[in-house]
Amino acid sequence: MAQVATEVTRCDCAPPPLDHGRQVARLPHCRLRLARMNSLEWAYALVGSFSSMVCGSFSAIFTYILNAVLSVYYAPDPRYMKDWTVN
């Protein structure tokens, strides 16, 4: 039967072990370290996020315009439709 390894490897992000009631010096937080490693890509992430917000708003704007156009043609009053259409 194969032996199971009893030693558990510890991630850099895991909290440090306690040493007889005293806490050992903490390692830097993983998210901060990851943010520092990806500092060169932050500009691309911000531009991509802004671009996706702009592209996502196109469908909402199109829906609003289409609703405004169709509401004129389905109005029960013919004078309302005549006032809003181009001659």
C-alpha positions, -999 to 999 in steps of 0.1 A, spaced: 0 0 0 13 34 -9 23 58 18 3 91 21 24 122 25 17 137 59 34 170 53 9 196 40 24 223 18 14 258 27 4 285 2 20 319 5 -15 333 11 -23 310 41 -22 326 75 11 319 93 12 292 119 11 302 156 43 298 176 33 290 212 6 317 213 27 343 194 19 349 158 48 347 133 53 376 110 26 378 83 34 373 47 22 400 22 -14 397 12 -19 377 -21 -42 402 -37 -18 430 -32 10 409 -46 -11 399 -76 -21 436 -82 16 445 -82 24 417 -106 -3 429 -130 4 466 -128 13 468 -164 -21 454 -175 -42 478 -155 -45 503 -183 -58 476 -206 -82 464 -180 -96 499 -174 -99 506 -211 -116 473 -217 -140 478 -188 -150 513 -201 -154 500 -237 -176 471 -225 -198 496 -206 -202 517 -238 -209 487 -260 -234 474 -234 -253 507 -234 -259 505 -271 -287 479 -267 -304 500 -240 -303 532 -261 -316 513 -292 -344 499 -272 -354 533 -259 -354 548 -294 -373 519 -309 -399 522 -281 -403 559 -288 -408 553 -325 -433 526 -320 -453 545 -293 -460 572 -319 -475 548 -344 -496 530 -318 -511 561 -303 -549 561 -303 -551 598 -313 -543 604 -350 -534 640 -343 -506 628 -319 -491 607 -347 -494 636 -372 -476 660 -348 -447 636 -342 -441 624 -378 -420 643 -403 -439 658 -433 
